[in-house]
């Protein structure tokens, strides 16, 4: 698990640098703006449709080796993006290719985590889920903060080349892990076929909200900063605060679930998001109020992601989790496209999208908890 935590953290750090550079470039360059960024964001989710068959039929065994293959693809694509960086249309097109590997990696990291988590009891599993999520979010929040600092030293396209090389290094290191889950098909809990299928659908709906929340957040930040005269550094700070909130949630969540129970954690997440919406809506000055709102969003969203990951690992085998995540990411394209299409006509209110989707995330998890209780599925996290 230590190796997984280190390599996934390195991936998130470089990922944060790359995403901020590309989104800012598309939003601020000539020929860019809302339309270009919205098209790029929507196109970036289309590759999610290709991932389920890739996960299902890939001949590569083990989450670590699957991850190494995805990282190699990211590295090669970034080199091509750097070569055509001055042409926004080329960046948008290659960003489409890049996200094929990003979505593949989202599933392969989960498969690898479940490989490592095989045989662990629920308490230890929640602890590792919180730890890895915390470390990943710290890395992800630091990446965007460093992106504008890197561009002050070297050109943005050379930053992408450096990231490509480092992604390749992580890919090579990942090949050193050969652990696969023992008896993967036996890790599913004692639920019958019908209850397992019903839970699988509910988990798919919950996972389906994850990327639209992150996608709309990453889209609205540069647009809001540009509209209020902010810079890429402003975007990096706000992105960092989202990561801090998620990291804090990952650090303390497993303790809160033991003391307060799931009901109060979900209620707290809903209250935090509602308060964040009120702050952003009624305090017009762009600055400290938005920082508080983004931090609250990070706490709520991070809590839900940690719980979702731990419970999925408790109820399904590694391969099943990978399939659920892949299918959920594919289905999320429709949701994201609908939100961005509506945002074209209400661009000044596009900031509301990640907050509203997080509230739906709370409701989705409430439905999962209710279904688990009614089906009497043993799960310590749900108590």
Kinemage of the C-alpha trace (Angstrom):
@kinemage 1
@onewidth
@group {chain A} dominant
@subgroup {mainchain}
@vectorlist {calphas} color= white
{ca unk a 1} P 0.000 0.000 0.000
{ca unk a 2} L 2.941 2.386 0.623
{ca unk a 3} L 4.123 2.032 -2.959
{ca unk a 4} L 0.612 2.614 -4.262
{ca unk a 5} L 0.219 5.729 -2.107
{ca unk a 6} L 3.535 7.225 -3.259
{ca unk a 7} L 3.026 6.585 -6.970
{ca unk a 8} L -0.601 7.733 -6.990
{ca unk a 9} L 0.438 10.939 -5.189
{ca unk a 10} L 3.114 11.657 -7.816
{ca unk a 11} L 0.531 11.087 -10.534
{ca unk a 12} L -1.941 13.496 -8.911
{ca unk a 13} L 0.723 16.184 -8.516
{ca unk a 14} L 1.728 16.121 -12.187
{ca unk a 15} L -1.927 15.786 -13.161
{ca unk a 16} L -2.767 18.987 -11.282
{ca unk a 17} L 0.009 20.876 -13.078
{ca unk a 18} L -1.080 19.645 -16.505
{ca unk a 19} L -4.811 20.278 -16.071
{ca unk a 20} L -4.371 23.860 -14.891
{ca unk a 21} L -1.921 24.687 -17.686
{ca unk a 22} L -4.199 23.284 -20.382
{ca unk a 23} L -7.445 24.782 -19.044
{ca unk a 24} L -5.899 28.220 -18.561
{ca unk a 25} L -4.317 28.101 -22.004
{ca unk a 26} L -7.609 27.190 -23.685
{ca unk a 27} L -9.609 29.769 -21.710
{ca unk a 28} L -7.204 32.703 -22.140
{ca unk a 29} L -5.669 32.222 -25.603
{ca unk a 30} L -6.925 33.899 -28.748
{ca unk a 31} L -9.750 31.779 -30.093
{ca unk a 32} L -10.412 30.377 -26.622
{ca unk a 33} L -12.942 31.372 -23.953
{ca unk a 34} L -16.098 29.697 -22.629
{ca unk a 35} L -17.026 27.950 -25.873
{ca unk a 36} L -13.567 26.491 -26.458
{ca unk a 37} L -13.176 25.422 -22.841
{ca unk a 38} L -16.700 23.964 -22.692
{ca unk a 39} L -16.091 22.015 -25.915
{ca unk a 40} L -12.751 20.792 -24.608
{ca unk a 41} L -14.287 19.734 -21.280
{ca unk a 42} L -17.159 17.922 -22.999
{ca unk a 43} L -14.840 16.201 -25.469
{ca unk a 44} L -12.614 15.138 -22.599
{ca unk a 45} L -15.453 12.992 -21.250
{ca unk a 46} L -16.194 11.197 -24.523
{ca unk a 47} L -13.166 8.890 -24.066
{ca unk a 48} L -14.859 7.574 -20.929
{ca unk a 49} L -17.163 5.635 -23.272
{ca unk a 50} L -14.176 3.676 -24.592
{ca unk a 51} L -12.801 2.750 -21.185
{ca unk a 52} L -15.311 0.041 -20.038
{ca unk a 53} L -14.398 -2.353 -22.893
{ca unk a 54} L -10.719 -1.509 -22.396
{ca unk a 55} L -10.959 -2.424 -18.711
{ca unk a 56} L -13.004 -5.531 -19.440
{ca unk a 57} L -10.882 -6.960 -22.235
{ca unk a 58} L -7.429 -5.634 -21.431
{ca unk a 59} L -4.905 -8.490 -21.457
{ca unk a 60} L -2.818 -6.775 -18.760
{ca unk a 61} L -3.143 -8.452 -15.353
{ca unk a 62} L -3.016 -6.422 -12.158
{ca unk a 63} L -3.829 -2.818 -11.369
{ca unk a 64} L -0.140 -1.795 -11.172
{ca unk a 65} L 0.650 -2.911 -14.710
{ca unk a 66} L -2.583 -1.416 -16.055
{ca unk a 67} L -1.583 1.863 -14.416
{ca unk a 68} L 1.885 1.751 -15.969
{ca unk a 69} L 0.352 1.337 -19.431
{ca unk a 70} L -1.961 4.310 -18.893
{ca unk a 71} L 0.891 6.503 -17.651
{ca unk a 72} L 2.948 5.679 -20.742
{ca unk a 73} L 0.050 6.834 -22.925
{ca unk a 74} L -0.238 10.107 -20.978
{ca unk a 75} L 3.486 10.742 -21.409
{ca unk a 76} L 3.435 10.323 -25.180
{ca unk a 77} L 0.317 12.481 -25.588
{ca unk a 78} L 1.778 15.327 -23.530
{ca unk a 79} L 4.809 15.453 -25.812
{ca unk a 80} L 2.480 15.854 -28.808
{ca unk a 81} L 0.502 18.585 -27.018
{ca unk a 82} L 3.726 20.454 -26.248
{ca unk a 83} L 4.688 20.288 -29.930
{ca unk a 84} L 1.393 21.909 -30.993
{ca unk a 85} L 0.894 24.154 -27.967
{ca unk a 86} L 0.541 27.383 -29.968
{ca unk a 87} L -2.518 26.048 -31.806
{ca unk a 88} L -5.566 25.970 -29.519
{ca unk a 89} L -7.504 23.672 -31.845
{ca unk a 90} L -4.671 21.145 -31.779
{ca unk a 91} L -4.511 21.318 -27.983
{ca unk a 92} L -8.277 20.712 -27.742
{ca unk a 93} L -8.013 17.729 -30.108
{ca unk a 94} L -5.054 16.165 -28.317
{ca unk a 95} L -6.708 16.841 -24.954
{ca unk a 96} L -9.365 14.393 -26.160
{ca unk a 97} L -6.680 11.720 -26.570
{ca unk a 98} L -5.110 12.607 -23.231
{ca unk a 99} L -8.360 11.984 -21.404
{ca unk a 100} L -8.659 8.482 -22.823
{ca unk a 101} L -5.644 7.616 -20.715
{ca unk a 102} L -6.820 9.723 -17.747
{ca unk a 103} L -10.091 7.809 -17.565
{ca unk a 104} L -8.333 4.504 -18.042
{ca unk a 105} L -6.086 5.458 -15.132
{ca unk a 106} L -9.036 6.391 -12.926
{ca unk a 107} L -10.197 2.789 -13.199
{ca unk a 108} L -6.741 1.215 -13.066
{ca unk a 109} L -5.813 3.103 -9.872
{ca unk a 110} L -8.999 1.763 -8.265
{ca unk a 111} L -8.181 -1.767 -9.403
{ca unk a 112} L -4.692 -1.406 -7.936
{ca unk a 113} L -6.080 -0.038 -4.657
{ca unk a 114} L -8.462 -2.974 -4.414
{ca unk a 115} L -5.609 -5.367 -5.184
{ca unk a 116} L -3.715 -3.908 -2.224
{ca unk a 117} L -6.834 -3.847 -0.027
{ca unk a 118} L -7.678 -7.506 -0.590
{ca unk a 119} L -8.039 -9.326 2.732
{ca unk a 120} L -8.105 -6.212 4.926
{ca unk a 121} L -10.840 -5.775 7.533
{ca unk a 122} L -13.280 -2.855 7.240
{ca unk a 123} L -11.594 -0.652 9.844
{ca unk a 124} L -8.157 -1.020 8.248
{ca unk a 125} L -9.679 -0.521 4.815
{ca unk a 126} L -11.307 2.774 5.848
{ca unk a 127} L -8.003 3.901 7.344
{ca unk a 128} L -6.062 3.183 4.156
{ca unk a 129} L -8.783 4.739 2.017
{ca unk a 130} L -8.622 7.934 4.085
{ca unk a 131} L -4.816 7.968 4.068
{ca unk a 132} L -4.393 7.446 0.332
{ca unk a 133} L -7.153 9.938 -0.488
{ca unk a 134} L -5.564 12.525 1.810
{ca unk a 135} L -2.110 12.120 0.298
{ca unk a 136} L -3.539 12.219 -3.226
{ca unk a 137} L -5.493 15.390 -2.536
{ca unk a 138} L -2.500 17.125 -0.991
{ca unk a 139} L -0.532 16.279 -4.134
{ca unk a 140} L -3.380 17.372 -6.395
{ca unk a 141} L -3.782 20.707 -4.619
{ca unk a 142} L -0.040 21.466 -4.692
{ca unk a 143} L 0.226 20.787 -8.426
{ca unk a 144} L -1.965 23.708 -9.594
{ca unk a 145} L -0.227 26.007 -7.137
{ca unk a 146} L 3.153 25.179 -8.663
{ca unk a 147} L 1.968 25.453 -12.287
{ca unk a 148} L 2.187 29.281 -12.498
{ca unk a 149} L 5.513 29.185 -10.674
{ca unk a 150} L 6.935 26.724 -13.202
{ca unk a 151} L 5.791 28.889 -16.133
{ca unk a 152} L 7.750 31.838 -14.738
{ca unk a 153} L 10.939 29.825 -15.107
{ca unk a 154} L 10.363 27.969 -18.391
{ca unk a 155} L 7.798 28.085 -21.175
{ca unk a 156} L 4.512 26.260 -20.562
{ca unk a 157} L 5.130 23.731 -23.327
{ca unk a 158} L 8.439 22.743 -21.723
{ca unk a 159} L 6.640 22.275 -18.413
{ca unk a 160} L 4.437 19.745 -20.225
{ca unk a 161} L 7.531 17.972 -21.582
{ca unk a 162} L 9.016 17.727 -18.086
{ca unk a 163} L 5.709 16.338 -16.768
{ca unk a 164} L 5.682 13.815 -19.624
{ca unk a 165} L 9.119 12.556 -18.588
{ca unk a 166} L 8.078 12.311 -14.940
{ca unk a 167} L 4.887 10.430 -15.844
{ca unk a 168} L 7.108 7.960 -17.708
{ca unk a 169} L 9.309 7.560 -14.631
{ca unk a 170} L 6.270 6.758 -12.469
{ca unk a 171} L 5.146 4.236 -15.106
{ca unk a 172} L 8.467 2.414 -14.915
{ca unk a 173} L 8.406 2.396 -11.108
{ca unk a 174} L 4.839 1.045 -11.128
{ca unk a 175} L 5.988 -2.025 -13.023
{ca unk a 176} L 7.844 -3.077 -9.881
{ca unk a 177} L 4.572 -3.903 -8.132
{ca unk a 178} L 3.196 -7.336 -8.999
{ca unk a 179} L 0.583 -7.725 -6.294
{ca unk a 180} L -2.863 -8.871 -7.399
{ca unk a 181} L -5.837 -9.561 -5.241
{ca unk a 182} L -6.200 -13.076 -3.910
{ca unk a 183} L -9.543 -14.678 -4.610
{ca unk a 184} L -10.892 -11.511 -6.175
{ca unk a 185} L -14.217 -13.002 -7.019
{ca unk a 186} L -14.725 -13.958 -3.366
{ca unk a 187} L -14.313 -10.458 -1.956
{ca unk a 188} L -17.889 -9.526 -2.723
{ca unk a 189} L -19.975 -9.576 0.433
{ca unk a 190} L -22.683 -12.037 1.302
{ca unk a 191} L -25.393 -10.165 -0.575
{ca unk a 192} L -27.357 -12.244 -3.056
{ca unk a 193} L -27.229 -11.645 -6.831
{ca unk a 194} L -30.234 -9.318 -6.838
{ca unk a 195} L -29.005 -7.143 -3.993
{ca unk a 196} L -25.507 -7.033 -5.510
{ca unk a 197} L -26.929 -5.940 -8.870
{ca unk a 198} L -29.085 -3.299 -7.189
{ca unk a 199} L -26.123 -1.967 -5.241
{ca unk a 200} L -23.997 -1.964 -8.376
{ca unk a 201} L -26.470 0.390 -10.060
{ca unk a 202} L -26.550 2.702 -7.057
{ca unk a 203} L -22.771 2.811 -6.847
{ca unk a 204} L -22.614 3.502 -10.576
{ca unk a 205} L -24.934 6.498 -10.113
{ca unk a 206} L -22.787 7.795 -7.252
{ca unk a 207} L -19.511 7.372 -9.144
{ca unk a 208} L -21.165 9.018 -12.153
{ca unk a 209} L -21.249 12.337 -10.269
{ca unk a 210} L -17.545 12.434 -9.376
{ca unk a 211} L -16.083 13.605 -12.663
{ca unk a 212} L -18.861 16.084 -13.571
{ca unk a 213} L -18.230 17.758 -10.201
{ca unk a 214} L -14.502 18.004 -10.883
{ca unk a 215} L -15.053 18.876 -14.541
{ca unk a 216} L -17.439 21.752 -13.882
{ca unk a 217} L -15.216 22.994 -11.061
{ca unk a 218} L -12.126 23.036 -13.295
{ca unk a 219} L -14.131 24.769 -16.027
{ca unk a 220} L -15.705 27.491 -13.920
{ca unk a 221} L -12.562 28.497 -11.985
{ca unk a 222} L -10.571 30.059 -14.866
{ca unk a 223} L -13.728 31.638 -16.285
{ca unk a 224} L -14.639 33.209 -12.938
{ca unk a 225} L -11.054 34.372 -12.380
{ca unk a 226} L -10.859 35.973 -15.829
{ca unk a 227} L -14.258 37.634 -15.349
{ca unk a 228} L -13.072 39.230 -12.087
{ca unk a 229} L -9.578 40.170 -13.285
{ca unk a 230} L -7.835 37.257 -11.574
{ca unk a 231} L -4.740 35.403 -12.741
{ca unk a 232} L -3.647 31.788 -13.105
{ca unk a 233} L -2.209 32.065 -9.608
{ca unk a 234} L -5.706 32.920 -8.296
{ca unk a 235} L -7.022 29.765 -9.921
{ca unk a 236} L -4.178 27.785 -8.388
{ca unk a 237} L -4.959 29.087 -4.895
{ca unk a 238} L -8.675 28.259 -5.185
{ca unk a 239} L -7.852 24.837 -6.590
{ca unk a 240} L -5.448 24.329 -3.681
{ca unk a 241} L -8.185 25.192 -1.174
{ca unk a 242} L -10.461 22.562 -2.699
{ca unk a 243} L -7.641 20.066 -2.230
{ca unk a 244} L -7.025 21.194 1.350
{ca unk a 245} L -10.682 20.634 2.165
{ca unk a 246} L -10.573 17.173 0.598
{ca unk a 247} L -7.338 16.346 2.424
{ca unk a 248} L -8.767 17.393 5.790
{ca unk a 249} L -11.847 15.303 5.108
{ca unk a 250} L -9.676 12.311 4.282
{ca unk a 251} L -7.629 12.767 7.451
{ca unk a 252} L -10.483 12.870 9.940
{ca unk a 253} L -13.353 11.087 8.214
{ca unk a 254} L -12.692 7.537 9.438
{ca unk a 255} L -12.740 8.854 13.012
{ca unk a 256} L -15.956 10.780 12.465
{ca unk a 257} L -17.758 7.759 11.027
{ca unk a 258} L -16.822 5.752 14.116
{ca unk a 259} L -18.059 8.432 16.534
{ca unk a 260} L -20.965 10.104 14.737
{ca unk a 261} L -22.153 7.583 12.153
{ca unk a 262} L -22.862 7.945 8.462
{ca unk a 263} L -26.114 9.868 8.902
{ca unk a 264} L -24.396 12.823 10.553
{ca unk a 265} L -21.508 12.826 8.087
{ca unk a 266} L -23.954 13.072 5.178
{ca unk a 267} L -25.917 15.792 6.947
{ca unk a 268} L -22.723 17.731 7.616
{ca unk a 269} L -21.714 17.483 3.954
{ca unk a 270} L -25.094 18.806 2.846
{ca unk a 271} L -24.924 21.725 5.282
{ca unk a 272} L -21.373 22.592 4.187
{ca unk a 273} L -22.377 22.738 0.506
{ca unk a 274} L -25.511 24.768 1.227
{ca unk a 275} L -23.451 27.253 3.267
{ca unk a 276} L -20.882 27.488 0.447
{ca unk a 277} L -23.610 28.313 -2.076
{ca unk a 278} L -24.998 31.021 0.213
{ca unk a 279} L -21.534 32.565 0.690
{ca unk a 280} L -20.785 32.662 -3.032
{ca unk a 281} L -24.266 33.954 -3.886
{ca unk a 282} L -24.681 36.718 -1.327
{ca unk a 283} L -21.095 38.012 -0.957
{ca unk a 284} L -20.274 39.675 -4.292
{ca unk a 285} L -16.569 40.412 -3.706
{ca unk a 286} L -14.377 37.846 -5.481
{ca unk a 287} L -11.679 36.690 -3.111
{ca unk a 288} L -11.872 35.507 0.493
{ca unk a 289} L -15.588 34.504 0.338
{ca unk a 290} L -14.917 32.226 -2.640
{ca unk a 291} L -11.963 30.705 -0.806
{ca unk a 292} L -14.199 29.789 2.122
{ca unk a 293} L -16.860 28.394 -0.220
{ca unk a 294} L -14.372 26.282 -2.168
{ca unk a 295} L -12.842 24.963 1.049
{ca unk a 296} L -16.294 23.905 2.299
{ca unk a 297} L -16.994 22.229 -1.032
{ca unk a 298} L -13.709 20.347 -0.751
{ca unk a 299} L -14.556 19.069 2.738
{ca unk a 300} L -17.957 17.807 1.613
{ca unk a 301} L -16.844 16.325 -1.696
{ca unk a 302} L -13.742 14.745 -0.171
{ca unk a 303} L -15.782 13.064 2.557
{ca unk a 304} L -18.133 11.547 0.013
{ca unk a 305} L -15.302 10.271 -2.186
{ca unk a 306} L -13.511 8.583 0.713
{ca unk a 307} L -16.694 6.866 1.884
{ca unk a 308} L -17.630 5.819 -1.642
{ca unk a 309} L -14.237 4.287 -2.268
{ca unk a 310} L -14.126 2.377 1.022
{ca unk a 311} L -17.640 1.006 0.669
{ca unk a 312} L -17.112 -0.017 -2.946
{ca unk a 313} L -14.005 -1.952 -1.911
{ca unk a 314} L -16.014 -3.613 0.869
{ca unk a 315} L -18.852 -4.762 -1.387
{ca unk a 316} L -17.216 -5.651 -4.704
{ca unk a 317} L -14.136 -7.333 -6.106
{ca unk a 318} L -11.311 -5.233 -7.615
{ca unk a 319} L -12.361 -6.083 -11.166
{ca unk a 320} L -15.988 -5.212 -10.398
{ca unk a 321} L -14.971 -1.859 -8.917
{ca unk a 322} L -12.914 -1.104 -12.020
{ca unk a 323} L -15.898 -1.932 -14.234
{ca unk a 324} L -18.276 0.183 -12.124
{ca unk a 325} L -15.932 3.180 -12.218
{ca unk a 326} L -15.350 2.835 -15.960
{ca unk a 327} L -19.064 2.577 -16.754
{ca unk a 328} L -19.898 5.453 -14.418
{ca unk a 329} L -17.323 7.679 -16.097
{ca unk a 330} L -18.791 6.789 -19.484
{ca unk a 331} L -22.324 7.645 -18.336
{ca unk a 332} L -21.152 10.900 -16.772
{ca unk a 333} L -20.595 12.316 -20.270
{ca unk a 334} L -24.329 12.829 -20.724
{ca unk a 335} L -24.659 14.623 -17.407
{ca unk a 336} L -21.656 16.850 -18.017
{ca unk a 337} L -22.779 17.744 -21.548
{ca unk a 338} L -26.223 18.739 -20.272
{ca unk a 339} L -24.746 20.944 -17.545
{ca unk a 340} L -22.313 22.665 -19.905
{ca unk a 341} L -24.973 23.165 -22.573
{ca unk a 342} L -27.169 24.897 -20.004
{ca unk a 343} L -24.184 26.867 -18.760
{ca unk a 344} L -23.759 28.343 -22.251
{ca unk a 345} L -26.927 30.360 -21.619
{ca unk a 346} L -26.225 30.989 -17.927
{ca unk a 347} L -22.453 31.374 -18.000
{ca unk a 348} L -22.460 33.849 -15.112
{ca unk a 349} L -24.044 31.178 -12.905
{ca unk a 350} L -21.865 28.279 -14.050
{ca unk a 351} L -20.057 28.444 -10.699
{ca unk a 352} L -23.148 26.842 -9.129
{ca unk a 353} L -22.744 23.565 -11.053
{ca unk a 354} L -20.163 21.743 -8.870
{ca unk a 355} L -22.022 22.737 -5.688
{ca unk a 356} L -25.396 21.506 -6.979
{ca unk a 357} L -23.879 18.242 -8.236
{ca unk a 358} L -22.270 17.662 -4.834
{ca unk a 359} L -25.692 17.965 -3.210
{ca unk a 360} L -26.883 15.270 -5.623
{ca unk a 361} L -23.887 13.214 -4.513
{ca unk a 362} L -25.120 13.442 -0.917
{ca unk a 363} L -28.583 12.261 -1.982
{ca unk a 364} L -27.084 9.387 -3.971
{ca unk a 365} L -25.127 8.184 -0.962
{ca unk a 366} L -28.179 8.505 1.253
{ca unk a 367} L -29.963 6.176 -1.175
{ca unk a 368} L -27.068 3.686 -1.022
{ca unk a 369} L -27.161 3.712 2.750
{ca unk a 370} L -30.920 3.186 2.763
{ca unk a 371} L -30.635 0.292 0.311
{ca unk a 372} L -27.903 -1.364 2.378
{ca unk a 373} L -29.996 -1.063 5.534
{ca unk a 374} L -33.114 -2.478 3.902
{ca unk a 375} L -31.183 -5.396 2.391
{ca unk a 376} L -29.373 -6.074 5.695
{ca unk a 377} L -25.939 -5.976 4.080
{ca unk a 378} L -23.275 -6.029 6.804
{ca unk a 379} L -21.213 -2.905 6.479
{ca unk a 380} L -19.594 -1.106 9.379
{ca unk a 381} L -19.374 2.194 7.543
{ca unk a 382} L -23.130 2.326 7.090
{ca unk a 383} L -23.954 2.100 10.757
